[in-house]
Amino acid sequence: MRPAELNRLTVREAADRYVELVRAKTLTGALSMSTAEVYARDVATLVALAGEEAVLDDLTGEDVDAILLAFARKPDGRRAEPTGGLQSASSQARFRRSISALFKHATLAGWVQINPMAMATVTARERGGLRAERRALTREQAQGLIGAARQLGAEPAVAAPVAKGRRRPRSDQRTESRDALIVLLLSTVGPRVSELVRANVEDFYTNDGVRYWRIFGKGGKTRDVPLPGVVAQALEAYLAGGRPETADKALLLSWRGRRLARGDVQAVIDRVQRQVDPSQRRSVTPHGLRHTTATHLLADAVDMDAVRRVLGHSDLATLGRYRDELPGELEVAMRSHPLLKPPDRR
C-alpha cells in the first residue's frame, strides 16, 4: 500500500535512519554485529555513489543501474595490486542485497513511492561462471606464505634500531609471533576475518593432547576446530612471549595492548608476504586465504562435510563459492582414478 504522505528524504538522511534501525536490530538478536556493519558499509557506499543531497525518491531504475555498475568497477581496497583489483562477483551480489534491503524498507516507510530496484536492468552475475581473477593461492604460493610466517615466528627477539631522540620500544611491543600466528590461522583453518579478530584467549583449549579453537561464527553458532601441530606451536609461542601483558581477553592485540581491528589483518598479511620469495608471492586478502583453505582441503579429497564444519557453513552447497580450480588438478585426479587402481589382494 502506498503511504498517504511521502517523506522526501535525501539519500544521506535515509541512509542514517536505516543504519540506525539496522544497528538496533543487533540488540534483539535479529542481526549479528558483523552483518549490521556490512549493511552500514554498503549503505555508506551507496551514499557516496548516489550523492548525499540527492532525494531518495528521485532515484530511478537507471540511477540504480549506474550505481551497481559504478560499484562493480570500484577498486577493492583490500587488494594490494597496483590496480586495486575490481569487485568480485560475491561482493557485487552482497552490495546488491544491501541496497535492496534499504529500498524495501524505504518503500514501507514512505520514503519512496516506487522501489527503483524493481526497474533496474543490471542483473546479478550468475554463480559458477569463470572468475576474472583467482582468489585462492596455488599450493606453492600458500606454502611460500606459510613458510615465511613460520620463519618469522621462529626468529629470536632482536632489538630494532631506534631513531635518535625516540624512546626504545618495550620488549612486549614485538609483533612477529603474532603476525605469524595470524597468517597460519588464516591459511590453515580458514576463519572469517571477523571470527579471527573476535577470538579470545579463553576460546583455545586442549583436549586429549589436541589444541582446539572454539570459533564463534555467524548467527551465534560455534564450532570447535582442531589446530594443526605447527599452528598449535605458533599459538603457544605467541601466548608465552609475544602477547603483551594486559587485562584485555582478546587473543590478538596491537602493541598498545588493544584488540586488533579487521583492517589491521590485511596489513599483517602484506607484511609477511614481503618475506616470501618473489616467484611464490601473490597478494591475497584474508577472505582469499579462506578460499585457499577450502580449495586445497577439497583438492586433497578431504571429506566435504569435514571441510564444511571447519569453515562453519550449514550447507554443503555453499562450499562451491569457497573453491577455486587448481592448475593440473584434473590431470592428477585422472592419474589416480580409484577404479584403475590394482585390486586389493588379501
N, C-alpha and C positions, 0 to 999 in steps of 0.2 A: 504494500500500500504506500502511495506517495504521501510524504508529510505535508501537512497543511501549509507550513511556512518553511522556506528554505533558509538555512543559515549559511550565508556566503563567507565561509572561512578561507583565509589564504592557505596555501599548501603548508607553510610553516606552522600556523595555528592548528590546523587539523592534525599535523604530524605530532605536535607537542601533546595534544589531548589524547591521541591514540596511544602514544608511547606510555603516557601516564596510566592509561587503562590497562595496557599490557603488563606493565610492571606491578600493578595492583593485583593482577591475577596470580602472581607468584606467592602472594600472601595466603591465598586459599588453596594453593597446591594445584591449581588448574594449569599452570605453566611452570617449567623449571626456570631458574635464573639464567642459565645459558641460552635457552630458547628465547626468552624475553630479550636478552641482549642482542641476539641475532636479528630479531624483528626491529629493534631500535636502530641497529646499524644500517639495515636495509632501508628503513624509512628515512634515515638521515641522508642516505644516498639519493633517494627519490627527491628529497627537498633540493639537494644540490643540482640534480639534473633537470628538474621541472622549473626551478626558480622559486625563491622564498615568497615573493609577493604575488605570484600567480594565484588566481582564485581556483580552488579545487574543483568547483562545479563547472569551470570553463574548460577543463581538460577534456579533449575529445579522444576518440579511438586512435586517430593519427598521432596525437601527442603521446599516448601510451606506447604506440609502436616506436616512436622516436626515442623514448626513454629506455625501452627494452633494448633497442639496438645500441644506444649510447653506452648502456651498462655492459653489453657484450663486448664492446670494443675498449672498455675501460681497462687500463693495465692493472694486473693483480699485484698489489703491493707486497704480497707475501713472497713473491718470487724474486730471485736475485739476478736474473738475466738483465742485460742492458736494456732490452725492450720491455722489461717488466712482466712479460707473459700476459696473454689475454685471459679473460674469464673462462673457466671451464664450463662444460655443459651443466654439471651439477650445481655450480654457483649461479648460473643463469636461471635454472629451474627454481632454486631456493629464493632468489630475488623476486621472481615472478609470483611465487606463492606468498611472499611477504606483502607485496603491494596489492595483491588480490584480496588478501585479508583486510587490509586497510580500507580499500574501496567498498568491500562488502559491508564493513561497519559504517562507513560514511553514508551508504545508501539507507541503512536502517536508522541512522542518527539524524538524517535530514541535512547532510552536508552537500549531497549531490542529488540531482533529480534522477539521472540515469547512470548506472555503473559503466564507466568508459571501458572497463576491461572486456565487457560484452561486445564492444565494437572494435577491439584490437584485432589486427590480422596477422601479426607476427606470432607464429606458433612456437611452442616449446620444442626443443630438439629431441628427436626420438632416442630413447635409450638403446644401447647396443651398437650404435654406429661407431665408426673408426674415430679415435681421438686424434686431434691435431698434434698433441704432444703427450708423450708417455709421462705418467706420474710416478710409477714405481721405478726404483733403481734396479739395474741389472745386478746379477749376483756379484760380479767383480766390483761394481760401484758401491754396493752395500757393504761388501767385505772391506773395501778400502776405508769407508767411513767408520765402520765398527773397529777396524784395526787402529785407526787414528785415535778413536775415543779410548781404547784400551791402553794405548801408549801414553796418552795424556793423563789418564788416571793413575798410571804407574810411575809417573815422573816424581822424583823426590822434591820436596819443598825447597825451592831456591829463592832467596830474597831478590825481588825485582829491583832494578836500578831506580833511584828516586831523584827527581829533578831538584836542583839546588833551591833551597828556600821552602820545600814542601816536606811535610811530615812523612816518615816511613809508615806504610800501612801495617796494621797488626797481622799476625800470622793467621788469624781466623778470617781474614778477608780474601784468602786464596779461593779460587773457584774452579780449579782444574778438575778435581774429583767430582764436583757437582756437575760440570759440563759433560764429563764422561758418562756419568750415570744417566743424564737426560737423554743423550744420544743412544745409549744402549737400551734403555727402556722403550724409546720410540721405535727403534729399529727391530727389536726382537719381540716385544709384547704388543705393539701397535695400539696404544691407548689413544683416545681423543685428546687433543691438547688441553681441553677443559678438565678432563679427568686427571691429567698429569699435574696441572698446577693446583688442583684441589686436594691432592693427596697429602695426608698427614703421616707422621712417623708411626703412629699407632695403627695405621692401616696395613703395616707389614708385620707378618708373624711367621713363626716356624712351627711346622707340624711334621713329626716323624722325620726330622732332619732336612726337610724341604722348606725353603723360603717361599711364602705366598704373599701376593699383593691383593688385598680386598679393594676392588675398584668400585667406586660409587658412580654409576653411569646415568644415562638418560632415564627420566621417568621414575626416579627413586630406586631403580634396580641395581643390585650389587652382583658382582661375580668375583670369585676367588681364582686367581691365575698363578700357577707356579712359575717361579723365575728360573731361567737357565742358570747353571752354576756360575758362569762368568759374570752375569748380571747381579747375582746374589753377592758375589765377592766385591763388585764395584759398590753395591749398596752398603756393605759392611765397612769398606774403606772410607766412604763418604761420611757415614754416621760416626766413625771412630775419630776422624781427624779433619774432615773437610767442611763439616756443617758448623756454622757459627753458634756459639753459646747464646741461647736466647730462650725466653719463655714461650715463644711462638711455637705452636704444634705443627706448623707446616713442614713438609719434607724439604721442599726446595725453597731456599732463601737467597735473597740478594746479599751482597757483602755487608749491607747495612742491617741485615737481620730481618728483612721484611719478606713476606710471601712473594714468590716470583709471579709476574703477570704473564698472561698469554703472549703478549707481544714480545716479551723477553726471550721466549723459546726459539724463535726464528734466528735471533742474533746469536744464540748459543750454537745452533746447528751450523750457521755460516762460519763461526769462529773455528769450529772443529774441522769443517770442510777445508779450510785453508792449510791444514796439516796433511791432507790427502794428496797422493801423487797426482799431478795434473791429468795423467792418462786414465785415471779412475774417477776423477772428480766430476760431479754434475750437481748443480744446485737443486735443492729439494725442500719442500715445505714439511711441517710436522704431519699434515694430512697425507703428503706423499710418502712418508715413512710408514704410515698406517697401511697405505696401498702396498708398499713393499713387503710388509709382514704377511699380509693376506696372499699376495701373489706367489711368494716363494714357499709358504707353507702348503698352499694348494698344488703348486707345481711339483712338490716333492711327495705328493699323494698322501698328505696328512688328512685324516678323516674330516670331512666337511663340517660335520656337527661340532667337532672339537675346535675348528677354526672359528666357527660362528660364536662359540662360547668365549673364546679368547677375545674376540673383537667386541662382544657384547651386543649381538644382534638377536632379535627374536625370531627372525625368518631366514631360512637358508637362501631364499631367492635374493635377498639383499646382497649376498656375497658377490654377485656379478658386478656390482658397482665398485667393489674394492679389489678388483683383479685386473691386471694388465697381461697381455700376451708377452711371452719372453722369446727372444731370438733363439731359434733352433729347438724350441720346446716340443713341437710336434714330431720332429725327427727323432728326438730322444725317446718320446713316448712309443713311437712305432718300432724302434730298435729293441725296446724292452717289452714288447707286446706280451701280455700274460698268456695268451693262447698259443704262443710259439715257443714257450719255454719247454725244456725237456720234461717229461713226466717224472713225478716224484716217486722214486723206487724205494720201497720199504721192505 
